[in-house]
Amino acid sequence: MQSSARMRIDAEHDKSRLTPLRSQSKLDSFRKKQWEIRPPDDRAAGLAQSLKVSPVLAQLLINRGITDTQSASAFLRPKLTQLIDPAQMPGIEPAVQRLRHAIKNKEKITVYGDYDVDGITGVSILWQVLKLLGADVDYYIPHRIDEGYGLNEEAIRTLAKSGTELLVTVDCGVTAYSSAQLARQLGLDLIITDHHQISPQPDCKLPEAVAIVHPALEKTYPNQASAGALVAYKLAWAIANEFNSGQRLEPTLREFMLNATTLAAMGTVADIVDLRGENRALTSYGLKALPHCKLSGIQALIESAGLTGQQLDSFHIGFRLAPMLNAAGRMGHARLAVELLTSESRIRSMQIAEYLKEQNSKRQQYERKIFKQACEMIVERNLHHPDRKSIVLANENWHTGIIGIVASRIVDKFYRPTIMINAGAAENGVAHGSARSIDGFCLLSAIEACSKHLIRFGGHTMAAGVTIETEKIDLFTADFEAYAKENLNENDVSAKLHIDAVAPLAEFRAEMVSELQMLGPFGQGNPKPVFATKGVRLASPPRRVGSGREHLQIAITDNTNAVRCIGFRFGKLEKKLLENEFFNVAYQPQLNTYNGNTNVEFVLTDIQFE
């Protein structure tokens, strides 16, 4: 069975930590969130004293596995000096030497990258550095729908005919065995840079290549969770060092590498890799530099998103900027996004950015329509019954570039491993699907167990893709559900809400909430802190807000303090709040500034009634 590893987790819809409890809806009545509250740790007081921070912040550090002063200090004060020297990246030396030879001999180089934000930013970094070093270099991004993920053989033939002599992959290629063989037969040298899972089988061979740059090639490499863009960034850094005679990069290269840090940070956040260690240092710097980045494409993207002059964080990348870049590949061709990030023309950059904004708006419309249809199908077929352990849906009218995002939303809503299949894209009876999983359920293993029904499949624990004959969808669905029932119990398919601490409302003074920002940037491996307070009551009547009155504004009190809260998509709980004198809330505290006044506000993540 051929593996394609073709799908991605979609950062713009990984909103599980913000999904509200809609307990009285017939769709969600079975899905009450289980609160998993971290117990207080006796070490918090000592850590707080040594760091000169509040005990609450110290407890949050311990919750994230950071228990000693040195590690905590490095976590709270990330610096670029924490980046691992590129020379340590496995496989980088032969890659640098082959690129050096190609640059000096004016060989044609093509950088071949994936169509998501991780691949787009990685290609942009490597292409621009090679260009600055005088290389004859082009880039190639496969079409998401027509070509699919990875190093495809038709593209290799086309590139070989066009005169490419050295092919460098970004964010793909480590499983492209047959494609690598074809490149060799056609006389192309191949450098693979990737971060995707290498087969754990001891007899598994890597693709034939001049060099493979991959963090997992050596288990001792400190950052096994490097994004594809970071791997490309390290190669760009290493080749820049190779051509630099002094201790510091010459000014043009140095300025670009600082801008490239922002690009690598965007790829890292968008690909939802662990934001600790080196990734945290990279993202922290990249976010601070993002508003001042001198790349015209970045400035155009920020302006089109309406974020000019704002302090940007990982949320703005994951939910505002990355979706616009991803829209290029979902709705058309991702090559346009690379052109944006490499353009030197402000006018052209603004044209592309505005176009991507329009495409992202269309993507959102498609997504809402498909999500509504999928939810209706789930109810009609009783797929949300507590005895069901998986959801597989197929439809002839679904957009292949959108179904992965919708699968993520279905998982958020129903908390079941979900596969969405676009049967309408079938060629000769062949359809494509995107899958998303829940914590503790290896999607790739599940799909592999049912692979007799598939033409191709690939991915990893939480996200995957399948190619299947339409006539076999029902058989696959039955086997996938049987596997899920064998490997998931009722508790496994109950949504979990991890809570850092239970605290009285009086704990959340403006100074303390401000101090919590030291934990940012937030993301995978370092989520925004979630707190809970039990036995609160309304301090004033609730008010439904928003264009569809779907959101809820409330004020709560526990006799120690009163705090205003906003609950996104909590509007349906208005009646139940009025019927219950006391209830429990889970929330993320934030500072809200309005008319020059700054107050503490809670963003609700759950409400539970006794």
C-alpha positions as CSV (number, residue, x, y, z in Angstrom):
1,M,0.0,0.0,0.0
2,Q,1.5,3.3,-1.1
3,S,1.7,6.0,1.6
4,S,1.2,9.6,0.7
5,A,1.1,11.5,4.0
6,R,-1.0,14.1,2.2
7,M,-3.0,15.8,4.8
8,R,-2.5,18.5,7.4
9,I,-4.0,19.7,10.6
10,D,-5.6,23.1,9.8
11,A,-4.4,25.6,12.2
12,E,-7.2,28.1,11.5
13,H,-9.8,25.6,12.9
14,D,-7.9,23.9,15.7
15,K,-10.3,25.7,18.2
16,S,-11.0,22.8,20.6
17,R,-9.8,24.8,23.6
18,L,-12.3,27.5,22.8
19,T,-15.3,25.3,21.8
20,P,-18.2,26.1,24.2
21,L,-20.4,23.5,25.8
22,R,-23.8,23.5,24.2
23,S,-25.3,21.0,26.6
24,Q,-29.0,21.4,25.8
25,S,-28.7,21.0,22.0
26,K,-29.9,17.6,20.7
27,L,-26.7,17.3,18.8
28,D,-24.5,17.8,21.8
29,S,-26.5,16.4,24.7
30,F,-24.2,13.4,25.0
31,R,-21.0,15.4,25.0
32,K,-20.5,17.0,28.4
33,K,-16.9,18.0,28.8
34,Q,-14.9,16.2,31.5
35,W,-12.9,18.7,33.6
36,E,-9.4,17.5,34.3
37,I,-8.1,19.8,37.0
38,R,-4.4,19.9,37.8
39,P,-3.7,19.6,41.6
40,P,-1.7,22.3,43.4
41,D,2.0,21.5,43.6
42,D,4.1,22.2,46.7
43,R,7.0,23.3,44.6
44,A,5.2,26.3,43.3
45,A,6.0,28.6,46.2
46,G,9.7,27.9,46.0
47,L,9.9,28.3,42.3
48,A,7.9,31.6,42.5
49,Q,10.3,33.0,45.1
50,S,13.4,32.1,43.0
51,L,11.9,33.6,39.8
52,K,10.3,36.5,41.6
53,V,6.9,35.7,40.0
54,S,3.5,34.9,41.4
55,P,2.7,31.4,42.8
56,V,0.0,31.2,40.1
57,L,2.6,31.6,37.3
58,A,4.9,29.2,39.0
59,Q,2.1,26.6,39.2
60,L,1.5,27.1,35.5
61,L,5.1,26.5,34.7
62,I,5.0,23.2,36.7
63,N,1.9,22.2,34.9
64,R,3.9,22.5,31.7
65,G,6.7,20.3,33.0
66,I,9.1,23.1,33.9
67,T,10.1,22.7,37.5
68,D,13.7,24.1,37.9
69,T,14.7,27.7,38.0
70,Q,17.1,27.6,35.1
71,S,14.6,26.0,32.7
72,A,11.9,28.3,33.9
73,S,14.0,31.4,33.4
74,A,14.9,30.3,29.8
75,F,11.2,29.6,29.1
76,L,10.0,33.0,30.4
77,R,12.8,34.9,28.6
78,P,13.3,33.2,25.2
79,K,16.2,34.5,23.0
80,L,17.5,33.8,19.5
81,T,20.7,32.5,21.1
82,Q,18.6,29.5,22.1
83,L,18.4,28.4,18.5
84,I,20.3,25.3,17.7
85,D,23.4,25.8,15.5
86,P,22.4,24.7,11.9
87,A,25.5,22.5,11.7
88,Q,23.9,20.2,14.2
89,M,20.9,19.4,12.0
90,P,21.2,15.8,10.7
91,G,22.2,15.6,7.1
92,I,22.9,19.2,6.6
93,E,26.6,19.1,5.7
94,P,26.3,17.1,2.4
95,A,23.3,19.2,1.5
96,V,25.3,22.4,1.9
97,Q,28.2,21.1,-0.1
98,R,26.0,20.0,-3.0
99,L,24.2,23.4,-3.0
100,R,27.6,25.2,-3.0
101,H,28.7,23.2,-6.0
102,A,25.4,24.0,-7.8
103,I,25.6,27.7,-7.1
104,K,29.3,28.0,-8.2
105,N,28.6,26.0,-11.4
106,K,25.4,27.8,-12.2
107,E,23.3,24.6,-12.2
108,K,19.6,25.1,-12.3
109,I,18.1,24.4,-8.8
110,T,14.4,24.0,-8.2
111,V,13.0,24.2,-4.6
112,Y,9.9,21.9,-4.4
113,G,7.6,22.5,-1.5
114,D,4.3,21.6,0.0
115,Y,1.2,23.8,-0.5
116,D,0.5,24.6,3.1
117,V,1.9,27.5,5.1
118,D,4.8,25.4,6.5
119,G,5.8,24.5,3.0
120,I,5.1,28.0,1.5
121,T,7.2,29.8,4.1
122,G,10.0,27.2,3.9
123,V,10.2,27.5,0.1
124,S,10.3,31.3,0.3
125,I,13.2,31.2,2.8
126,L,15.3,28.8,0.9
127,W,14.6,30.3,-2.6
128,Q,15.5,33.8,-1.5
129,V,18.7,32.9,0.2
130,L,19.8,30.9,-2.8
131,K,18.9,33.9,-5.0
132,L,20.9,36.2,-2.8
133,L,23.9,33.9,-3.2
134,G,23.7,34.1,-7.0
135,A,22.0,30.7,-7.7
136,D,20.0,29.9,-10.8
137,V,16.9,28.9,-8.8
138,D,13.2,28.5,-9.3
139,Y,10.4,27.0,-7.1
140,Y,7.6,24.5,-7.7
141,I,4.5,24.0,-5.6
142,P,2.2,21.1,-6.5
143,H,-1.5,21.8,-7.0
144,R,-3.4,20.5,-4.0
145,I,-6.3,18.9,-5.9
146,D,-4.7,18.0,-9.2
147,E,-1.4,16.7,-7.9
148,G,-1.9,16.1,-4.2
149,Y,0.7,16.2,-1.4
150,G,4.3,15.2,-1.9
151,L,6.9,14.8,-4.6
152,N,4.9,13.5,-7.5
153,E,6.5,11.8,-10.5
154,E,4.8,13.9,-13.2
155,A,6.3,17.0,-11.7
156,I,9.7,15.4,-11.6
157,R,9.5,14.6,-15.3
158,T,8.4,18.2,-16.1
159,L,11.2,19.7,-14.1
160,A,13.8,17.4,-15.6
161,K,12.7,18.5,-19.1
162,S,12.9,22.1,-18.1
163,G,16.6,21.7,-17.3
164,T,16.6,21.3,-13.5
165,E,19.7,19.6,-12.3
166,L,19.3,19.8,-8.5
167,L,15.9,19.3,-6.8
168,V,15.5,20.4,-3.2
169,T,12.3,19.5,-1.3
170,V,10.8,21.4,1.5
171,D,8.3,19.9,4.0
172,C,8.0,16.7,1.9
173,G,9.9,13.8,0.4
174,V,11.0,11.6,3.2
175,T,8.6,8.8,2.1
176,A,8.9,9.5,-1.7
177,Y,10.8,6.3,-2.5
178,S,9.6,5.8,-6.1
179,S,9.8,9.5,-6.9
180,A,13.4,9.6,-5.7
181,Q,14.3,6.7,-7.9
182,L,12.7,8.4,-10.9
183,A,14.7,11.6,-10.2
184,R,17.9,9.6,-10.1
185,Q,17.0,7.8,-13.4
186,L,16.3,11.2,-15.0
187,G,19.7,12.6,-13.9
188,L,18.4,14.9,-11.2
189,D,20.3,15.1,-7.9
190,L,17.9,15.3,-5.0
191,I,18.2,17.0,-1.6
192,I,15.3,16.2,0.8
193,T,14.4,18.5,3.7
194,D,11.4,17.3,5.7
195,H,10.1,16.8,9.2
196,H,7.4,14.2,8.7
197,Q,7.4,10.8,10.4
198,I,10.0,8.3,9.2
199,S,8.8,4.7,9.2
200,P,9.7,3.1,12.6
201,Q,10.3,-0.2,10.9
202,P,14.0,-1.2,11.3
203,D,14.2,-2.5,7.7
204,C,12.6,0.6,6.2
205,K,14.9,2.3,3.7
206,L,15.1,6.1,3.1
207,P,14.7,7.5,-0.4
208,E,17.8,7.7,-2.5
209,A,19.1,11.2,-2.3
210,V,22.3,13.2,-2.2
211,A,21.3,14.4,1.2
212,I,18.3,14.1,3.6
213,V,18.0,16.9,6.1
214,H,15.6,15.7,8.8
215,P,15.7,16.2,12.6
216,A,14.6,12.6,13.3
217,L,17.6,11.0,11.5
218,E,19.4,11.4,14.8
219,K,17.4,10.7,17.9
220,T,19.9,12.9,19.9
221,Y,19.0,16.0,17.9
222,P,17.4,18.4,20.5
223,N,14.4,19.5,18.5
224,Q,12.6,16.5,17.0
225,A,9.5,18.7,16.6
226,S,11.0,21.1,14.0
227,A,8.5,22.3,11.5
228,G,9.3,22.0,7.8
229,A,9.9,25.7,7.6
230,L,12.5,25.6,10.4
231,V,14.4,22.7,8.7
232,A,14.5,24.9,5.5
233,Y,15.6,27.9,7.6
234,K,18.4,25.9,9.1
235,L,19.6,24.8,5.6
236,A,19.4,28.4,4.4
237,W,21.3,29.6,7.5
238,A,24.0,26.9,6.9
239,I,24.5,27.7,3.2
240,A,24.7,31.4,4.0
241,N,27.4,30.6,6.6
242,E,29.2,28.6,3.9
243,F,29.5,31.5,1.6
244,N,30.3,34.0,4.4
245,S,34.0,34.6,5.1
246,G,33.7,36.6,8.4
247,Q,32.1,35.9,11.8
248,R,28.9,37.7,10.9
249,L,26.8,37.4,7.7
250,E,27.2,40.3,5.3
251,P,24.5,42.9,5.7
252,T,22.1,41.8,3.0
253,L,22.1,38.2,4.0
254,R,21.9,39.1,7.7
255,E,18.9,41.3,7.1
256,F,17.1,38.7,5.1
257,M,17.9,35.9,7.7
258,L,16.3,38.1,10.4
259,N,13.2,38.5,8.1
260,A,13.3,34.7,7.4
261,T,13.0,34.1,11.2
262,T,9.6,35.6,11.0
263,L,8.7,33.4,8.0
264,A,9.9,30.3,9.9
265,A,7.9,31.3,12.9
266,M,4.8,31.6,10.8
267,G,5.3,28.1,9.4
268,T,6.0,26.8,12.9
269,V,2.8,28.2,14.4
270,A,0.7,27.3,11.4
271,D,1.9,23.7,11.4
272,I,0.9,23.3,15.1
273,V,4.2,21.9,16.3
274,D,5.2,22.0,20.0
275,L,6.0,25.6,21.0
276,R,8.6,24.8,23.6
277,G,12.4,24.8,23.4
278,E,13.9,26.1,20.2
279,N,10.4,26.5,18.6
280,R,9.4,28.8,21.4
281,A,12.6,31.0,21.0
282,L,12.0,31.2,17.2
283,T,8.3,32.0,17.5
284,S,8.8,34.6,20.3
285,Y,11.3,36.5,18.2
286,G,9.4,36.1,15.0
287,L,6.2,37.5,16.5
288,K,8.0,40.5,17.9
289,A,9.6,41.2,14.5
290,L,6.4,40.4,12.5
291,P,4.9,44.0,12.6
292,H,8.3,45.4,11.5
293,C,9.2,42.8,8.9
294,K,10.7,44.4,5.8
295,L,9.3,41.8,3.4
296,S,6.6,43.6,1.3
297,G,4.5,40.5,1.2
298,I,4.3,40.2,5.0
299,Q,3.3,43.9,5.3
300,A,0.7,43.5,2.6
301,L,-0.7,40.4,4.4
302,I,-0.9,42.3,7.7
303,E,-2.6,45.3,6.1
304,S,-5.1,43.2,4.2
305,A,-6.0,41.4,7.4
306,G,-6.6,44.7,9.2
307,L,-3.9,44.1,11.7
308,T,-1.6,47.1,11.0
309,G,-0.3,48.7,14.2
310,Q,-1.5,45.8,16.5
311,Q,0.6,43.7,18.7
312,L,0.5,40.3,17.1
313,D,0.6,36.9,18.7
314,S,0.3,33.3,17.7
315,F,-3.5,33.6,17.4
316,H,-3.1,36.2,14.7
317,I,-0.9,33.9,12.7
318,G,-2.9,30.8,13.2
319,F,-6.4,32.3,12.7
320,R,-5.9,35.5,10.6
321,L,-2.7,35.4,8.5
322,A,-2.2,31.6,7.9
323,P,-5.7,31.1,6.6
324,M,-5.1,33.7,4.0
325,L,-1.9,32.0,2.8
326,N,-3.6,28.6,2.9
327,A,-6.5,29.9,0.9
328,A,-4.1,30.1,-2.1
329,G,-3.7,26.3,-2.2
330,R,-7.2,25.4,-1.0
331,M,-9.1,27.6,-3.6
332,G,-6.5,27.8,-6.3
333,H,-2.7,27.4,-6.5
334,A,-0.3,28.0,-3.6
335,R,2.4,29.2,-5.9
336,L,0.7,32.6,-5.6
337,A,1.4,32.7,-1.9
338,V,5.1,32.1,-2.5
339,E,5.1,34.9,-5.0
340,L,3.6,37.1,-2.3
341,L,6.2,36.2,0.3
342,T,9.1,36.7,-2.2
343,S,7.8,39.8,-4.1
344,E,9.8,43.1,-3.9
345,S,6.9,45.1,-5.3
346,R,4.5,46.6,-2.8
347,I,1.8,47.1,-5.5
348,R,2.0,43.4,-6.6
349,S,2.1,42.3,-2.9
350,M,-1.1,44.2,-2.1
351,Q,-2.8,42.8,-5.2
352,I,-2.0,39.3,-4.2
353,A,-2.9,39.8,-0.5
354,E,-6.3,41.3,-1.3
355,Y,-7.0,38.4,-3.7
356,L,-6.0,35.9,-1.0
357,K,-8.3,37.7,1.4
358,E,-11.2,37.3,-1.1
359,Q,-10.3,33.6,-1.6
360,N,-10.2,33.0,2.2
361,S,-13.7,34.6,2.5
362,K,-15.0,32.2,-0.2
363,R,-13.3,29.3,1.6
364,Q,-15.2,30.3,4.8
365,Q,-18.5,30.3,2.9
366,Y,-17.8,26.8,1.5
367,E,-16.7,25.6,4.9
368,R,-19.9,26.8,6.7
369,K,-22.0,25.2,4.0
370,I,-20.2,21.8,4.2
371,F,-20.1,21.9,8.0
372,K,-23.9,22.4,8.1
373,Q,-24.5,19.6,5.6
374,A,-22.2,17.3,7.6
375,C,-24.0,18.0,10.9
376,E,-27.3,17.3,9.3
377,M,-26.0,14.0,7.9
378,I,-24.7,13.0,11.4
379,V,-28.1,13.6,13.0
380,E,-30.1,11.9,10.2
381,R,-27.9,8.8,10.4
382,N,-27.7,8.9,14.2
383,L,-23.9,9.0,14.0
384,H,-23.7,11.1,17.2
385,H,-25.2,8.2,19.2
386,P,-23.0,7.4,22.3
387,D,-22.4,3.9,21.0
388,R,-20.8,5.3,17.8
389,K,-17.0,5.7,18.0
390,S,-16.2,7.3,14.6
391,I,-17.7,9.4,11.9
392,V,-17.1,8.8,8.1
393,L,-19.0,11.0,5.7
394,A,-19.0,11.2,1.9
395,N,-20.7,13.7,-0.5
396,E,-20.3,14.4,-4.2
397,N,-20.4,18.2,-3.8
398,W,-17.8,18.8,-1.2
399,H,-14.6,20.8,-2.0
400,T,-11.5,18.8,-1.6
401,G,-9.5,21.8,-0.4
402,I,-12.0,22.4,2.4
403,I,-12.9,19.0,3.8
404,G,-9.9,18.8,6.1
405,I,-10.9,22.0,7.9
406,V,-14.5,20.7,8.3
407,A,-13.2,17.4,9.6
408,S,-11.5,19.3,12.4
409,R,-14.7,21.2,13.2
410,I,-16.6,17.9,13.3
411,V,-14.1,16.5,15.8
412,D,-14.4,19.6,17.9
413,K,-18.2,19.3,17.9
414,F,-18.7,15.6,18.3
415,Y,-15.4,14.4,19.6
416,R,-15.0,11.4,17.3
417,P,-12.3,10.4,14.9
418,T,-13.7,11.9,11.6
419,I,-13.1,11.2,7.9
420,M,-14.6,13.5,5.2
421,I,-14.6,12.2,1.7
422,N,-15.2,14.2,-1.5
423,A,-16.8,11.6,-3.7
424,G,-17.6,14.2,-6.4
425,A,-13.9,14.6,-7.2
426,A,-13.8,11.0,-8.2
427,E,-11.9,10.2,-11.4
428,N,-12.7,6.8,-12.7
429,G,-14.5,6.1,-9.5
430,V,-11.7,7.3,-7.2
431,A,-12.3,9.8,-4.4
432,H,-10.1,11.6,-1.8
433,G,-10.7,12.1,1.9
434,S,-9.3,14.0,4.9
435,A,-9.2,12.6,8.4
436,R,-8.7,14.2,11.8
437,S,-8.4,12.4,15.2
438,I,-8.9,12.8,18.9
439,D,-6.3,12.5,21.7
440,G,-5.2,9.0,22.3
441,F,-6.3,7.5,19.0
442,C,-3.7,7.0,16.3
443,L,-5.4,7.8,13.1
444,L,-2.6,6.4,10.9
445,S,-2.8,3.0,12.7
446,A,-6.6,2.9,12.3
447,I,-6.5,3.7,8.6
448,E,-3.7,1.2,8.1
449,A,-5.8,-1.5,9.7
450,C,-8.5,-0.8,7.1
451,S,-6.1,-0.2,4.2
452,K,-7.3,-3.2,2.1
453,H,-10.1,-0.9,1.0
454,L,-7.8,2.0,0.0
455,I,-5.7,2.9,-3.0
456,R,-3.4,5.2,-1.0
457,F,-3.2,6.6,2.5
458,G,-0.8,8.5,4.7
459,G,-0.4,11.0,7.5
460,H,0.3,10.8,11.2
461,T,-1.4,10.3,14.5
462,M,-3.8,13.2,14.4
463,A,-4.3,14.0,10.7
464,A,-4.3,11.8,7.5
465,G,-5.5,11.5,4.0
466,V,-7.0,8.6,2.0
467,T,-7.6,7.8,-1.6
468,I,-10.4,5.3,-2.2
469,E,-12.7,3.8,-4.8
470,T,-16.2,5.2,-4.3
471,E,-17.7,1.7,-4.3
472,K,-15.6,0.7,-1.3
473,I,-16.5,3.7,1.0
474,D,-19.2,1.7,2.8
475,L,-16.9,-1.3,3.5
476,F,-14.1,1.0,4.7
477,T,-16.6,2.9,6.9
478,A,-17.7,-0.3,8.6
479,D,-14.2,-1.5,9.2
480,F,-13.1,1.9,10.5
481,E,-15.9,1.9,13.0
482,A,-15.2,-1.6,14.1
483,Y,-11.5,-0.7,14.7
484,A,-12.6,2.4,16.6
485,K,-14.9,0.4,18.8
486,E,-12.1,-2.0,19.7
487,N,-9.8,0.8,20.6
488,L,-12.0,3.5,22.1
489,N,-14.2,3.3,25.2
490,E,-16.9,5.7,26.4
491,N,-14.5,7.8,28.4
492,D,-12.1,8.2,25.4
493,V,-14.8,9.9,23.3
494,S,-15.8,12.3,26.0
495,A,-14.3,15.7,25.4
496,K,-11.7,16.7,28.0
497,L,-11.0,20.2,29.3
498,H,-7.7,20.6,31.0
499,I,-7.8,23.2,33.8
500,D,-4.7,24.6,35.3
501,A,-6.2,25.6,38.6
502,V,-9.4,26.4,40.5
503,A,-9.2,29.9,42.0
504,P,-11.5,32.6,43.4
505,L,-12.3,35.5,41.2
506,A,-10.4,37.9,43.4
507,E,-7.2,36.1,42.3
508,F,-7.4,37.7,38.9
509,R,-6.1,41.2,39.4
510,A,-4.9,43.1,36.3
511,E,-1.2,42.7,37.4
512,M,-1.5,38.9,37.7
513,V,-3.3,38.6,34.3
514,S,-0.7,40.7,32.7
515,E,2.0,38.5,34.2
516,L,0.4,35.5,32.5
517,Q,1.5,36.9,29.2
518,M,5.0,35.9,30.0
519,L,4.0,32.3,29.2
520,G,3.3,33.3,25.5
521,P,3.5,32.6,22.7
522,F,0.8,30.0,23.2
523,G,0.1,27.0,21.0
524,Q,0.7,23.3,20.8
525,G,2.5,22.1,24.0
526,N,1.9,25.5,25.6
527,P,-1.8,26.2,25.6
528,K,-3.3,29.4,27.0
529,P,-4.0,28.8,30.7
530,V,-7.5,27.8,31.6
531,F,-8.9,28.4,35.1
532,A,-12.1,27.5,36.8
533,T,-14.2,28.9,39.6
534,K,-17.0,26.9,41.2
535,G,-20.2,28.1,42.7
536,V,-20.5,31.5,40.9
537,R,-23.8,33.3,40.2
538,L,-24.9,36.0,37.8
539,A,-24.1,39.5,38.9
540,S,-26.4,40.9,36.2
541,P,-28.7,39.5,33.6
542,P,-27.1,37.7,30.7
543,R,-27.1,39.5,27.3
544,R,-27.0,37.8,23.9
545,V,-24.8,39.6,21.4
546,G,-23.5,39.2,17.8
547,S,-25.2,39.4,14.4
548,G,-27.0,36.2,15.1
549,R,-27.2,36.7,18.9
550,E,-25.1,33.6,19.2
551,H,-22.6,35.0,21.8
552,L,-23.3,35.7,25.4
553,Q,-22.1,38.5,27.7
554,I,-22.5,37.9,31.4
555,A,-21.1,39.2,34.7
556,I,-20.4,36.7,37.5
557,T,-19.5,36.9,41.1
558,D,-18.4,34.5,43.9
559,N,-18.6,37.1,46.7
560,T,-14.8,37.8,46.4
561,N,-15.1,39.8,43.1
562,A,-17.2,40.3,40.0
563,V,-15.9,39.8,36.5
564,R,-17.4,40.4,33.0
565,C,-17.3,37.4,30.7
566,I,-17.8,36.8,27.0
567,G,-18.9,33.3,25.8
568,F,-18.5,32.8,22.1
569,R,-21.4,30.7,20.7
570,F,-22.8,30.4,24.3
571,G,-26.0,32.2,23.4
572,K,-28.2,29.1,23.8
573,L,-27.3,28.9,27.5
574,E,-29.0,32.1,28.4
575,K,-32.2,30.4,29.6
576,K,-30.4,27.8,31.6
577,L,-28.3,30.4,33.3
578,L,-31.4,32.2,34.4
579,E,-32.9,28.9,35.7
580,N,-29.8,28.0,37.9
581,E,-28.7,30.2,40.8
582,F,-25.2,28.7,41.0
583,F,-23.0,27.2,38.3
584,N,-19.3,26.5,37.5
585,V,-17.2,28.3,34.9
586,A,-14.0,27.6,33.1
587,Y,-12.3,30.5,31.4
588,Q,-9.2,32.2,30.0
589,P,-8.5,35.5,31.7
590,Q,-7.5,38.5,29.5
591,L,-7.1,42.2,29.7
592,N,-9.6,44.3,27.8
593,T,-8.9,47.9,27.1
594,Y,-11.8,50.2,26.1
595,N,-11.8,54.0,26.1
596,G,-8.5,54.1,27.8
597,N,-9.6,51.8,30.7
598,T,-8.2,48.4,31.2
599,N,-10.1,45.7,33.0
600,V,-9.9,42.0,33.5
601,E,-12.3,40.0,31.3
602,F,-12.9,36.2,31.0
603,V,-13.3,34.3,27.8
604,L,-15.5,31.4,28.7
605,T,-14.5,27.9,27.6
606,D,-17.2,26.0,29.5
607,I,-20.1,26.4,31.8
608,Q,-21.4,23.4,33.9
609,F,-24.4,23.1,36.0
610,E,-24.8,20.9,39.1
